């Protein structure tokens, strides 16, 4: 059988027909480098299927301008006007108590009441050495036939108070007045004295 190897004139061995065709066949069957080949290895750009999906953060809502401003504080309560009882003692007696007392006694049928306010000695036996104190002196019926005194030794309507009355004679007893009341008001002070005089049967048809 003839040797298929061809020798050229220089003695070099020439490649056979099979050897010439081998590279071209390998090239045709080799995978193309132009198209990507799927692999099981994750790439830097491909997302990891096992990775947890990030939770979308909702956009922050901007508060409206009105909501950002705190509501204005409630209008401060109006300061309560001072009561007549808060007035200085003498001012309260002269401006408020005496007119209210005269009106209340007049409504009971006494029209000739004479009332005064003075600081003097207590006109009761046994109190001659006591200091002077503010007193309301009231009298009516032939001027002086009936007389009452309301005493304020502490110059304070909330403090101790005393009462005495007489019919043409010097009073002999000093009574406590409105001692059980926690707070004395103008109305209570008027009512208390009118009630005491009414109990003496000096008012109305008595």
Number of C-alpha atoms within 10 A of each C-alpha: 3 4 6 9 11 12 12 9 7 6 8 9 11 11 12 11 10 8 10 10 10 10 10 11 10 10 10 9 8 9 11 10 7 6 7 8 8 6 7 5 7 10 9 7 6 8 9 11 8 6 7 7 8 6 6 6 6 6 6 6 6 8 9 8 7 8 9 9 9 7 8 6 6 6 6 6 6 6 6 6 6 8 9 16 18 11 13 12 17 15 13 16 20 13 12 15 21 17 12 17 20 19 15 16 21 15 12 14 13 17 13 14 18 14 17 12 16 13 15 12 15 22 15 13 12 10 12 11 9 9 11 15 15 21 23 19 17 19 20 17 14 9 13 16 12 17 23 21 23 21 26 22 18 13 17 15 21 17 13 15 20 17 20 21 23 16 12 11 11 13 18 13 15 19 13 14 19 19 13 8 10 8 11 16 17 18 11 13 16 18 16 14 19 19 12 15 15 15 11 11 11 18 18 12 8 9
